[in-house]
Amino acid sequence: MSLRLSDRIAGAILLALAIWYWIAAGGYVVAYGDPAGPSLFPRMVAVPLGLFAAFLIIKPDPDPIWFRWPHVWGQFAMLAVLIAYPFVLEPAGFPLSTSVAAVFLARILGGSWLQSVLTGLVIGFGLFFLFDGVFGLPLPMGPLFG
């Protein structure tokens, strides 16, 4: 199988995911009269995902570089962080779990400990303030902060 074909297969899978995401988001119903509704954000994610997937199908990389094993471990670590995040979000709270996840992701991407910790704190607590304080969307505080 050529590597260009692998881009097209990945694009087809991502396009199917974007279409499913769009359709699934349409099922969200809210009782009050919010003009945007709860389906707005998932559909805002589905549109660029579908566009980028279509780009992979139409114009795959002519000379893609296949993965190398030392770099794959970082990808597995990122995947592990992203899988664990929703499980610790409710018990640990949004600010702490998001900060810790951002620290690990920044370290995997090559940031120093200082950069990673500062970035994690800004992301975790900044997003909490934005969503909870500015937008009025309640997020779980967790036992440390709640």
N, CA, C and O atoms as a GROMACS GRO file, in nm:
protein
  584
    1MET      N    1   0.085  -0.118   0.000
    1MET     CA    2   0.000   0.000   0.000
    1MET      C    3   0.090   0.124   0.000
    1MET      O    4   0.182   0.135   0.081
    2SER      N    5   0.062   0.215  -0.089
    2SER     CA    6   0.142   0.336  -0.095
    2SER      C    7   0.106   0.427   0.022
    2SER      O    8  -0.004   0.420   0.077
    3LEU      N    9   0.201   0.512   0.057
    3LEU     CA   10   0.176   0.601   0.168
    3LEU      C   11   0.072   0.707   0.133
    3LEU      O   12   0.003   0.758   0.221
    4ARG      N   13   0.061   0.741   0.004
    4ARG     CA   14  -0.043   0.836  -0.037
    4ARG      C   15  -0.181   0.777  -0.012
    4ARG      O   16  -0.275   0.847   0.024
    5LEU      N   17  -0.191   0.646  -0.033
    5LEU     CA   18  -0.319   0.580  -0.008
    5LEU      C   19  -0.353   0.584   0.140
    5LEU      O   20  -0.470   0.593   0.177
    6SER      N   21  -0.252   0.577   0.225
    6SER     CA   22  -0.279   0.584   0.369
    6SER      C   23  -0.336   0.721   0.407
    6SER      O   24  -0.422   0.729   0.495
    7ASP      N   25  -0.291   0.827   0.341
    7ASP     CA   26  -0.351   0.959   0.364
    7ASP      C   27  -0.497   0.960   0.322
    7ASP      O   28  -0.582   1.018   0.390
    8ARG      N   29  -0.526   0.897   0.210
    8ARG     CA   30  -0.664   0.895   0.161
    8ARG      C   31  -0.754   0.811   0.253
    8ARG      O   32  -0.869   0.847   0.277
    9ILE      N   33  -0.702   0.701   0.303
    9ILE     CA   34  -0.780   0.618   0.396
    9ILE      C   35  -0.807   0.696   0.525
    9ILE      O   36  -0.919   0.696   0.576
   10ALA      N   37  -0.703   0.762   0.577
   10ALA     CA   38  -0.722   0.844   0.698
   10ALA      C   39  -0.822   0.955   0.672
   10ALA      O   40  -0.905   0.985   0.757
   11GLY      N   41  -0.814   1.018   0.554
   11GLY     CA   42  -0.909   1.123   0.519
   11GLY      C   43  -1.051   1.072   0.512
   11GLY      O   44  -1.144   1.139   0.557
   12ALA      N   45  -1.069   0.952   0.456
   12ALA     CA   46  -1.204   0.894   0.446
   12ALA      C   47  -1.260   0.863   0.585
   12ALA      O   48  -1.378   0.885   0.611
   13ILE      N   49  -1.176   0.811   0.673
   13ILE     CA   50  -1.220   0.781   0.810
   13ILE      C   51  -1.257   0.910   0.883
   13ILE      O   52  -1.360   0.916   0.951
   14LEU      N   53  -1.174   1.013   0.869
   14LEU     CA   54  -1.203   1.140   0.935
   14LEU      C   55  -1.326   1.208   0.876
   14LEU      O   56  -1.402   1.272   0.949
   15LEU      N   57  -1.347   1.194   0.746
   15LEU     CA   58  -1.466   1.252   0.683
   15LEU      C   59  -1.592   1.182   0.734
   15LEU      O   60  -1.693   1.246   0.763
   16ALA      N   61  -1.586   1.049   0.746
   16ALA     CA   62  -1.700   0.975   0.801
   16ALA      C   63  -1.726   1.018   0.946
   16ALA      O   64  -1.841   1.031   0.987
   17LEU      N   65  -1.620   1.038   1.022
   17LEU     CA   66  -1.634   1.084   1.161
   17LEU      C   67  -1.698   1.223   1.166
   17LEU      O   68  -1.784   1.248   1.249
   18ALA      N   69  -1.656   1.313   1.076
   18ALA     CA   70  -1.713   1.448   1.074
   18ALA      C   71  -1.861   1.444   1.038
   18ALA      O   72  -1.941   1.517   1.098
   19ILE      N   73  -1.898   1.361   0.943
   19ILE     CA   74  -2.040   1.349   0.904
   19ILE      C   75  -2.121   1.293   1.020
   19ILE      O   76  -2.229   1.344   1.051
   20TRP      N   77  -2.069   1.189   1.084
   20TRP     CA   78  -2.139   1.131   1.200
   20TRP      C   79  -2.151   1.234   1.312
   20TRP      O   80  -2.255   1.243   1.377
   21TYR      N   81  -2.046   1.311   1.335
   21TYR     CA   82  -2.045   1.412   1.441
   21TYR      C   83  -2.151   1.518   1.413
   21TYR      O   84  -2.222   1.562   1.504
   22TRP      N   85  -2.163   1.560   1.287
   22TRP     CA   86  -2.263   1.660   1.247
   22TRP      C   87  -2.404   1.606   1.272
   22TRP      O   88  -2.489   1.676   1.328
   23ILE      N   89  -2.427   1.483   1.230
   23ILE     CA   90  -2.561   1.423   1.246
   23ILE      C   91  -2.593   1.402   1.394
   23ILE      O   92  -2.705   1.432   1.437
   24ALA      N   93  -2.498   1.351   1.471
   24ALA     CA   94  -2.521   1.326   1.613
   24ALA      C   95  -2.547   1.456   1.689
   24ALA      O   96  -2.625   1.458   1.784
   25ALA      N   97  -2.482   1.564   1.648
   25ALA     CA   98  -2.502   1.693   1.716
   25ALA      C   99  -2.642   1.746   1.695
   25ALA      O  100  -2.691   1.824   1.777
   26GLY      N  101  -2.708   1.708   1.588
   26GLY     CA  102  -2.843   1.755   1.561
   26GLY      C  103  -2.945   1.700   1.658
   26GLY      O  104  -3.056   1.753   1.668
   27GLY      N  105  -2.911   1.595   1.731
   27GLY     CA  106  -3.004   1.535   1.826
   27GLY      C  107  -3.010   1.604   1.960
   27GLY      O  108  -3.095   1.572   2.042
   28TYR      N  109  -2.921   1.701   1.983
   28TYR     CA  110  -2.922   1.772   2.110
   28TYR      C  111  -3.038   1.870   2.112
   28TYR      O  112  -3.050   1.956   2.024
   29VAL      N  113  -3.123   1.858   2.213
   29VAL     CA  114  -3.240   1.945   2.225
   29VAL      C  115  -3.234   2.014   2.361
   29VAL      O  116  -3.200   1.952   2.461
   30VAL      N  117  -3.269   2.140   2.362
   30VAL     CA  118  -3.271   2.215   2.487
   30VAL      C  119  -3.413   2.268   2.508
   30VAL      O  120  -3.482   2.303   2.412
   31ALA      N  121  -3.455   2.274   2.633
   31ALA     CA  122  -3.593   2.311   2.663
   31ALA      C  123  -3.616   2.462   2.652
   31ALA      O  124  -3.728   2.505   2.622
   32TYR      N  125  -3.514   2.541   2.675
   32TYR     CA  126  -3.534   2.686   2.670
   32TYR      C  127  -3.493   2.740   2.533
   32TYR      O  128  -3.435   2.668   2.453
   33GLY      N  129  -3.523   2.864   2.507
   33GLY     CA  130  -3.510   2.922   2.374
   33GLY      C  131  -3.374   2.979   2.342
   33GLY      O  132  -3.365   3.095   2.301
   34ASP      N  133  -3.268   2.904   2.357
   34ASP     CA  134  -3.135   2.949   2.317
   34ASP      C  135  -3.126   2.946   2.165
   34ASP      O  136  -3.146   2.840   2.105
   35PRO      N  137  -3.097   3.060   2.100
   35PRO     CA  138  -3.098   3.060   1.954
   35PRO      C  139  -2.989   2.971   1.893
   35PRO      O  140  -3.011   2.911   1.788
   36ALA      N  141  -2.874   2.963   1.956
   36ALA     CA  142  -2.767   2.880   1.900
   36ALA      C  143  -2.792   2.733   1.929
   36ALA      O  144  -2.774   2.649   1.840
   37GLY      N  145  -2.831   2.701   2.049
   37GLY     CA  146  -2.856   2.563   2.086
   37GLY      C  147  -2.728   2.487   2.115
   37GLY      O  148  -2.619   2.534   2.083
   38PRO      N  149  -2.741   2.371   2.175
   38PRO     CA  150  -2.624   2.293   2.214
   38PRO      C  151  -2.553   2.227   2.096
   38PRO      O  152  -2.442   2.177   2.113
   39SER      N  153  -2.614   2.224   1.979
   39SER     CA  154  -2.550   2.159   1.865
   39SER      C  155  -2.451   2.250   1.794
   39SER      O  156  -2.380   2.204   1.705
   40LEU      N  157  -2.444   2.378   1.830
   40LEU     CA  158  -2.358   2.471   1.759
   40LEU      C  159  -2.211   2.434   1.770
   40LEU      O  160  -2.142   2.425   1.668
   41PHE      N  161  -2.161   2.412   1.892
   41PHE     CA  162  -2.018   2.384   1.907
   41PHE      C  163  -1.976   2.253   1.840
   41PHE      O  164  -1.876   2.252   1.769
   42PRO      N  165  -2.048   2.142   1.860
   42PRO     CA  166  -2.007   2.020   1.789
   42PRO      C  167  -2.007   2.037   1.637
   42PRO      O  168  -1.922   1.980   1.568
   43ARG      N  169  -2.100   2.112   1.586
   43ARG     CA  170  -2.103   2.134   1.441
   43ARG      C  171  -1.991   2.227   1.397
   43ARG      O  172  -1.941   2.216   1.285
   44MET      N  173  -1.950   2.318   1.485
   44MET     CA  174  -1.835   2.403   1.454
   44MET      C  175  -1.707   2.320   1.449
   44MET      O  176  -1.612   2.356   1.380
   45VAL      N  177  -1.702   2.211   1.521
   45VAL     CA  178  -1.588   2.120   1.516
   45VAL      C  179  -1.597   2.030   1.393
   45VAL      O  180  -1.495   2.000   1.331
   46ALA      N  181  -1.717   1.988   1.357
   46ALA     CA  182  -1.736   1.895   1.245
   46ALA      C  183  -1.700   1.958   1.111
   46ALA      O  184  -1.648   1.890   1.023
   47VAL      N  185  -1.726   2.087   1.094
   47VAL     CA  186  -1.700   2.152   0.965
   47VAL      C  187  -1.552   2.153   0.930
   47VAL      O  188  -1.516   2.105   0.822
   48PRO      N  189  -1.462   2.207   1.016
   48PRO     CA  190  -1.320   2.202   0.978
   48PRO      C  191  -1.266   2.060   0.969
   48PRO      O  192  -1.179   2.033   0.887
   49LEU      N  193  -1.316   1.970   1.054
   49LEU     CA  194  -1.272   1.831   1.045
   49LEU      C  195  -1.306   1.774   0.909
   49LEU      O  196  -1.224   1.707   0.846
   50GLY      N  197  -1.428   1.799   0.861
   50GLY     CA  198  -1.468   1.752   0.729
   50GLY      C  199  -1.388   1.816   0.618
   50GLY      O  200  -1.352   1.748   0.521
   51LEU      N  201  -1.359   1.945   0.630
   51LEU     CA  202  -1.280   2.013   0.526
   51LEU      C  203  -1.137   1.959   0.520
   51LEU      O  204  -1.086   1.933   0.411
   52PHE      N  205  -1.074   1.942   0.635
   52PHE     CA  206  -0.938   1.889   0.636
   52PHE      C  207  -0.935   1.744   0.589
   52PHE      O  208  -0.839   1.702   0.523
   53ALA      N  209  -1.037   1.667   0.622
   53ALA     CA  210  -1.045   1.528   0.575
   53ALA      C  211  -1.060   1.525   0.424
   53ALA      O  212  -0.996   1.443   0.357
   54ALA      N  213  -1.144   1.612   0.370
   54ALA     CA  214  -1.160   1.618   0.224
   54ALA      C  215  -1.029   1.657   0.157
   54ALA      O  216  -0.996   1.607   0.050
   55PHE      N  217  -0.954   1.747   0.219
   55PHE     CA  218  -0.824   1.787   0.165
   55PHE      C  219  -0.728   1.668   0.162
   55PHE      O  220  -0.653   1.652   0.066
   56LEU      N  221  -0.730   1.585   0.266
   56LEU     CA  222  -0.645   1.465   0.266
   56LEU      C  223  -0.682   1.369   0.154
   56LEU      O  224  -0.596   1.304   0.095
   57ILE      N  225  -0.811   1.360   0.125
   57ILE     CA  226  -0.856   1.269   0.020
   57ILE      C  227  -0.819   1.324  -0.118
   57ILE      O  228  -0.770   1.250  -0.203
   58ILE      N  229  -0.843   1.452  -0.139
   58ILE     CA  230  -0.822   1.512  -0.271
   58ILE      C  231  -0.674   1.533  -0.301
   58ILE      O  232  -0.630   1.506  -0.413
   59LYS      N  233  -0.598   1.580  -0.204
   59LYS     CA  234  -0.458   1.613  -0.227
   59LYS      C  235  -0.371   1.553  -0.117
   59LYS      O  236  -0.328   1.625  -0.026
   60PRO      N  237  -0.343   1.424  -0.123
   60PRO     CA  238  -0.259   1.363  -0.020
   60PRO      C  239  -0.114   1.410  -0.034
   60PRO      O  240  -0.074   1.459  -0.140
   61ASP      N  241  -0.039   1.396   0.071
   61ASP     CA  242   0.102   1.434   0.069
   61ASP      C  243   0.175   1.350  -0.035
   61ASP      O  244   0.166   1.227  -0.030
   62PRO      N  245   0.247   1.412  -0.129
   62PRO     CA  246   0.313   1.334  -0.234
   62PRO      C  247   0.428   1.248  -0.181
   62PRO      O  248   0.459   1.144  -0.239
   63ASP      N  249   0.491   1.291  -0.073
   63ASP     CA  250   0.603   1.215  -0.017
   63ASP      C  251   0.593   1.214   0.135
   63ASP      O  252   0.674   1.276   0.203
   64PRO      N  253   0.493   1.143   0.190
   64PRO     CA  254   0.476   1.144   0.335
   64PRO      C  255   0.589   1.070   0.406
   64PRO      O  256   0.644   0.973   0.354
   65ILE      N  257   0.620   1.117   0.524
   65ILE     CA  258   0.722   1.052   0.606
   65ILE      C  259   0.649   0.962   0.704
   65ILE      O  260   0.569   1.010   0.785
   66TRP      N  261   0.675   0.834   0.697
   66TRP     CA  262   0.610   0.739   0.786
   66TRP      C  263   0.671   0.751   0.924
   66TRP      O  264   0.783   0.800   0.938
   67PHE      N  265   0.601   0.709   1.025
   67PHE     CA  266   0.644   0.730   1.162
   67PHE      C  267   0.770   0.649   1.194
   67PHE      O  268   0.798   0.547   1.132
   68ARG      N  269   0.843   0.698   1.292
   68ARG     CA  270   0.960   0.629   1.346
   68ARG      C  271   0.929   0.592   1.491
   68ARG      O  272   0.862   0.668   1.561
   69TRP      N  273   0.975   0.477   1.535
   69TRP     CA  274   0.937   0.425   1.667
   69TRP      C  275   0.970   0.515   1.785
   69TRP      O  276   0.889   0.522   1.877
   70PRO      N  277   1.083   0.584   1.788
   70PRO     CA  278   1.101   0.671   1.907
   70PRO      C  279   0.992   0.777   1.920
   70PRO      O  280   0.956   0.815   2.031
   71HIS      N  281   0.940   0.825   1.808
   71HIS     CA  282   0.837   0.928   1.812
   71HIS      C  283   0.699   0.870   1.840
   71HIS      O  284   0.610   0.941   1.888
   72VAL      N  285   0.681   0.744   1.812
   72VAL     CA  286   0.550   0.681   1.834
   72VAL      C  287   0.518   0.675   1.983
   72VAL      O  288   0.401   0.684   2.021
   73TRP      N  289   0.619   0.659   2.068
   73TRP     CA  290   0.593   0.651   2.211
   73TRP      C  291   0.533   0.781   2.262
   73TRP      O  292   0.446   0.779   2.350
   74GLY      N  293   0.577   0.894   2.209
   74GLY     CA  294   0.517   1.022   2.246
   74GLY      C  295   0.372   1.030   2.203
   74GLY      O  296   0.288   1.085   2.274
   75GLN      N  297   0.341   0.974   2.086
   75GLN     CA  298   0.203   0.973   2.038
   75GLN      C  299   0.116   0.884   2.126
   75GLN      O  300   0.002   0.918   2.157
   76PHE      N  301   0.171   0.769   2.167
   76PHE     CA  302   0.097   0.682   2.258
   76PHE      C  303   0.074   0.751   2.393
   76PHE      O  304  -0.034   0.738   2.452
   77ALA      N  305   0.175   0.825   2.441
   77ALA     CA  306   0.160   0.896   2.568
   77ALA      C  307   0.052   1.004   2.556
   77ALA      O  308  -0.028   1.022   2.648
   78MET      N  309   0.050   1.076   2.444
   78MET     CA  310  -0.055   1.177   2.423
   78MET      C  311  -0.192   1.113   2.421
   78MET      O  312  -0.287   1.164   2.482
   79LEU      N  313  -0.202   1.001   2.352
   79LEU     CA  314  -0.330   0.931   2.346
   79LEU      C  315  -0.373   0.886   2.485
   79LEU      O  316  -0.491   0.894   2.519
   80ALA      N  317  -0.279   0.838   2.566
   80ALA     CA  318  -0.311   0.796   2.703
   80ALA      C  319  -0.362   0.914   2.786
   80ALA      O  320  -0.457   0.899   2.863
   81VAL      N  321  -0.298   1.030   2.772
   81VAL     CA  322  -0.343   1.149   2.846
   81VAL      C  323  -0.484   1.187   2.803
   81VAL      O  324  -0.569   1.216   2.886
   82LEU      N  325  -0.509   1.186   2.672
   82LEU     CA  326  -0.641   1.226   2.622
   82LEU      C  327  -0.750   1.125   2.657
   82LEU      O  328  -0.867   1.162   2.670
   83ILE      N  329  -0.714   0.998   2.672
   83ILE     CA  330  -0.812   0.898   2.714
   83ILE      C  331  -0.839   0.910   2.864
   83ILE      O  332  -0.953   0.894   2.907
   84ALA      N  333  -0.737   0.936   2.943
   84ALA     CA  334  -0.754   0.946   3.088
   84ALA      C  335  -0.825   1.074   3.130
   84ALA      O  336  -0.893   1.077   3.232
   85TYR      N  337  -0.811   1.181   3.052
   85TYR     CA  338  -0.865   1.312   3.090
   85TYR      C  339  -1.014   1.311   3.125
   85TYR      O  340  -1.050   1.362   3.230
   86PRO      N  341  -1.102   1.255   3.042
   86PRO     CA  342  -1.244   1.260   3.079
   86PRO      C  343  -1.278   1.180   3.205
   86PRO      O  344  -1.378   1.207   3.271
   87PHE      N  345  -1.195   1.080   3.237
   87PHE     CA  346  -1.222   0.999   3.356
   87PHE      C  347  -1.184   1.072   3.485
   87PHE      O  348  -1.243   1.046   3.590
   88VAL      N  349  -1.087   1.163   3.478
   88VAL     CA  350  -1.046   1.236   3.599
   88VAL      C  351  -1.109   1.375   3.606
   88VAL      O  352  -1.094   1.444   3.706
   89LEU      N  353  -1.178   1.416   3.501
   89LEU     CA  354  -1.235   1.551   3.496
   89LEU      C  355  -1.335   1.575   3.608
   89LEU      O  356  -1.326   1.677   3.678
   90GLU      N  357  -1.428   1.486   3.627
   90GLU     CA  358  -1.532   1.505   3.730
   90GLU      C  359  -1.475   1.490   3.872
   90GLU      O  360  -1.500   1.577   3.955
   91PRO      N  361  -1.400   1.383   3.902
   91PRO     CA  362  -1.352   1.369   4.040
   91PRO      C  363  -1.246   1.473   4.079
   91PRO      O  364  -1.246   1.519   4.193
   92ALA      N  365  -1.158   1.510   3.987
   92ALA     CA  366  -1.051   1.604   4.022
   92ALA      C  367  -1.091   1.749   3.997
   92ALA      O  368  -1.030   1.840   4.054
   93GLY      N  369  -1.192   1.772   3.914
   93GLY     CA  370  -1.233   1.908   3.882
   93GLY      C  371  -1.166   1.957   3.755
   93GLY      O  372  -1.059   1.909   3.717
   94PHE      N  373  -1.230   2.052   3.690
   94PHE     CA  374  -1.181   2.103   3.562
   94PHE      C  375  -1.045   2.172   3.573
   94PHE      O  376  -0.955   2.141   3.495
   95PRO      N  377  -1.026   2.266   3.669
   95PRO     CA  378  -0.898   2.338   3.670
   95PRO      C  379  -0.778   2.246   3.690
   95PRO      O  380  -0.677   2.258   3.621
   96LEU      N  381  -0.788   2.154   3.786
   96LEU     CA  382  -0.676   2.066   3.817
   96LEU      C  383  -0.651   1.966   3.705
   96LEU      O  384  -0.537   1.950   3.660
   97SER      N  385  -0.755   1.897   3.660
   97SER     CA  386  -0.736   1.794   3.557
   97SER      C  387  -0.690   1.855   3.425
   97SER      O  388  -0.607   1.796   3.356
   98THR      N  389  -0.741   1.972   3.389
   98THR     CA  390  -0.699   2.036   3.265
   98THR      C  391  -0.555   2.086   3.277
   98THR      O  392  -0.478   2.075   3.182
   99SER      N  393  -0.519   2.140   3.392
   99SER     CA  394  -0.382   2.185   3.413
   99SER      C  395  -0.283   2.070   3.404
   99SER      O  396  -0.179   2.081   3.338
  100VAL      N  397  -0.314   1.960   3.470
  100VAL     CA  398  -0.224   1.844   3.469
  100VAL      C  399  -0.213   1.785   3.328
  100VAL      O  400  -0.104   1.752   3.283
  101ALA      N  401  -0.325   1.773   3.259
  101ALA     CA  402  -0.322   1.721   3.122
  101ALA      C  403  -0.240   1.812   3.032
  101ALA      O  404  -0.162   1.764   2.949
  102ALA      N  405  -0.257   1.943   3.046
  102ALA     CA  406  -0.181   2.037   2.963
  102ALA      C  407  -0.032   2.031   2.994
  102ALA      O  408   0.051   2.044   2.904
  103VAL      N  409   0.004   2.010   3.120
  103VAL     CA  410   0.146   1.996   3.156
  103VAL      C  411   0.205   1.874   3.088
  103VAL      O  412   0.312   1.883   3.027
  104PHE      N  413   0.138   1.760   3.097
  104PHE     CA  414   0.189   1.639   3.033
  104PHE      C  415   0.198   1.654   2.882
  104PHE      O  416   0.297   1.613   2.821
  105LEU      N  417   0.096   1.713   2.821
  105LEU     CA  418   0.099   1.731   2.675
  105LEU      C  419   0.210   1.826   2.634
  105LEU      O  420   0.276   1.803   2.532
  106ALA      N  421   0.232   1.932   2.710
  106ALA     CA  422   0.340   2.025   2.677
  106ALA      C  423   0.477   1.959   2.693
  106ALA      O  424   0.567   1.983   2.613
  107ARG      N  425   0.493   1.875   2.795
  107ARG     CA  426   0.619   1.802   2.814
  107ARG      C  427   0.644   1.705   2.699
  107ARG      O  428   0.756   1.693   2.650
  108ILE      N  429   0.539   1.636   2.656
  108ILE     CA  430   0.553   1.542   2.544
  108ILE      C  431   0.595   1.616   2.418
  108ILE      O  432   0.671   1.564   2.337
  109LEU      N  433   0.544   1.738   2.401
  109LEU     CA  434   0.577   1.817   2.283
  109LEU      C  435   0.714   1.885   2.294
  109LEU      O  436   0.756   1.954   2.201
  110GLY      N  437   0.783   1.866   2.405
  110GLY     CA  438   0.920   1.914   2.416
  110GLY      C  439   0.940   2.038   2.500
  110GLY      O  440   1.050   2.094   2.500
  111GLY      N  441   0.840   2.084   2.570
  111GLY     CA  442   0.855   2.202   2.655
  111GLY      C  443   0.933   2.168   2.781
  111GLY      O  444   0.935   2.054   2.826
  112SER      N  445   0.998   2.270   2.837
  112SER     CA  446   1.067   2.249   2.964
  112SER      C  447   0.963   2.235   3.075
  112SER      O  448   0.844   2.262   3.054
  113TRP      N  449   1.008   2.194   3.194
  113TRP     CA  450   0.914   2.179   3.305
  113TRP      C  451   0.851   2.313   3.341
  113TRP      O  452   0.731   2.321   3.366
  114LEU      N  453   0.932   2.418   3.342
  114LEU     CA  454   0.879   2.550   3.377
  114LEU      C  455   0.776   2.596   3.274
  114LEU      O  456   0.667   2.641   3.310
  115GLN      N  457   0.810   2.584   3.146
  115GLN     CA  458   0.715   2.622   3.040
  115GLN      C  459   0.587   2.540   3.049
  115GLN      O  460   0.477   2.593   3.036
  116SER      N  461   0.603   2.411   3.072
  116SER     CA  462   0.487   2.322   3.075
  116SER      C  463   0.395   2.352   3.192
  116SER      O  464   0.273   2.356   3.177
  117VAL      N  465   0.453   2.375   3.310
  117VAL     CA  466   0.372   2.403   3.428
  117VAL      C  467   0.301   2.538   3.413
  117VAL      O  468   0.182   2.549   3.444
  118LEU      N  469   0.373   2.639   3.366
  118LEU     CA  470   0.309   2.770   3.347
  118LEU      C  471   0.198   2.762   3.243
  118LEU      O  472   0.090   2.819   3.262
  119THR      N  473   0.224   2.693   3.133
  119THR     CA  474   0.123   2.677   3.029
  119THR      C  475   0.002   2.600   3.083
  119THR      O  476  -0.112   2.639   3.057
  120GLY      N  477   0.027   2.494   3.157
  120GLY     CA  478  -0.082   2.415   3.214
  120GLY      C  479  -0.169   2.495   3.308
  120GLY      O  480  -0.292   2.485   3.304
  121LEU      N  481  -0.106   2.575   3.394
  121LEU     CA  482  -0.184   2.657   3.488
  121LEU      C  483  -0.266   2.763   3.416
  121LEU      O  484  -0.382   2.786   3.451
  122VAL      N  485  -0.206   2.826   3.316
  122VAL     CA  486  -0.280   2.928   3.240
  122VAL      C  487  -0.397   2.865   3.166
  122VAL      O  488  -0.507   2.920   3.165
  123ILE      N  489  -0.374   2.750   3.103
  123ILE     CA  490  -0.482   2.685   3.028
  123ILE      C  491  -0.591   2.636   3.122
  123ILE      O  492  -0.709   2.664   3.099
  124GLY      N  493  -0.555   2.565   3.227
  124GLY     CA  494  -0.654   2.508   3.318
  124GLY      C  495  -0.739   2.613   3.387
  124GLY      O  496  -0.862   2.608   3.383
  125PHE      N  497  -0.672   2.708   3.451
  125PHE     CA  498  -0.747   2.809   3.526
  125PHE      C  499  -0.803   2.918   3.436
  125PHE      O  500  -0.908   2.975   3.465
  126GLY      N  501  -0.733   2.949   3.327
  126GLY     CA  502  -0.784   3.047   3.232
  126GLY      C  503  -0.912   3.001   3.165
  126GLY      O  504  -1.008   3.077   3.154
  127LEU      N  505  -0.914   2.876   3.120
  127LEU     CA  506  -1.036   2.823   3.058
  127LEU      C  507  -1.149   2.812   3.160
  127LEU      O  508  -1.265   2.836   3.127
  128PHE      N  509  -1.115   2.775   3.284
  128PHE     CA  510  -1.219   2.768   3.386
  128PHE      C  511  -1.282   2.906   3.408
  128PHE      O  512  -1.404   2.918   3.412
  129PHE      N  513  -1.198   3.008   3.421
  129PHE     CA  514  -1.251   3.143   3.440
  129PHE      C  515  -1.333   3.186   3.318
  129PHE      O  516  -1.440   3.246   3.334
  130LEU      N  517  -1.285   3.157   3.199
  130LEU     CA  518  -1.357   3.196   3.078
  130LEU      C  519  -1.495   3.131   3.071
  130LEU      O  520  -1.595   3.200   3.051
  131PHE      N  521  -1.499   2.999   3.086
  131PHE     CA  522  -1.627   2.929   3.072
  131PHE      C  523  -1.719   2.951   3.191
  131PHE      O  524  -1.839   2.974   3.173
  132ASP      N  525  -1.666   2.945   3.312
  132ASP     CA  526  -1.750   2.957   3.431
  132ASP      C  527  -1.783   3.103   3.461
  132ASP      O  528  -1.898   3.137   3.488
  133GLY      N  529  -1.683   3.189   3.457
  133GLY     CA  530  -1.704   3.328   3.495
  133GLY      C  531  -1.762   3.415   3.385
  133GLY      O  532  -1.853   3.494   3.410
  134VAL      N  533  -1.710   3.401   3.264
  134VAL     CA  534  -1.752   3.489   3.155
  134VAL      C  535  -1.875   3.434   3.083
  134VAL      O  536  -1.974   3.505   3.065
  135PHE      N  537  -1.868   3.307   3.041
  135PHE     CA  538  -1.979   3.249   2.964
  135PHE      C  539  -2.092   3.196   3.053
  135PHE      O  540  -2.202   3.171   3.003
  136GLY      N  541  -2.066   3.179   3.182
  136GLY     CA  542  -2.169   3.129   3.273
  136GLY      C  543  -2.197   2.980   3.257
  136GLY      O  544  -2.305   2.934   3.293
  137LEU      N  545  -2.102   2.905   3.204
  137LEU     CA  546  -2.118   2.760   3.190
  137LEU      C  547  -2.050   2.693   3.309
  137LEU      O  548  -1.928   2.698   3.320
  138PRO      N  549  -2.126   2.631   3.397
  138PRO     CA  550  -2.066   2.572   3.517
  138PRO      C  551  -1.979   2.452   3.482
  138PRO      O  552  -2.019   2.364   3.406
  139LEU      N  553  -1.861   2.450   3.540
  139LEU     CA  554  -1.768   2.339   3.524
  139LEU      C  555  -1.738   2.281   3.662
  139LEU      O  556  -1.745   2.354   3.761
  140PRO      N  557  -1.705   2.152   3.669
  140PRO     CA  558  -1.678   2.092   3.801
  140PRO      C  559  -1.551   2.150   3.863
  140PRO      O  560  -1.446   2.158   3.798
  141MET      N  561  -1.561   2.190   3.990
  141MET     CA  562  -1.447   2.248   4.061
  141MET      C  563  -1.357   2.141   4.121
  141MET      O  564  -1.236   2.160   4.132
  142GLY      N  565  -1.415   2.029   4.161
  142GLY     CA  566  -1.336   1.926   4.224
  142GLY      C  567  -1.322   1.950   4.373
  142GLY      O  568  -1.356   2.058   4.422
  143PRO      N  569  -1.272   1.851   4.447
  143PRO     CA  570  -1.265   1.862   4.593
  143PRO      C  571  -1.161   1.964   4.642
  143PRO      O  572  -1.178   2.020   4.750
  144LEU      N  573  -1.056   1.989   4.566
  144LEU     CA  574  -0.954   2.084   4.611
  144LEU      C  575  -1.001   2.229   4.607
  144LEU      O  576  -0.966   2.308   4.694
  145PHE      N  577  -1.081   2.263   4.508
  145PHE     CA  578  -1.121   2.403   4.489
  145PHE      C  579  -1.268   2.428   4.519
  145PHE      O  580  -1.310   2.543   4.530
  146GLY      N  581  -1.348   2.322   4.532
  146GLY     CA  582  -1.491   2.339   4.549
  146GLY      C  583  -1.533   2.342   4.690
  146GLY      O  584  -1.652   2.356   4.719
   0.00000   0.00000   0.00000
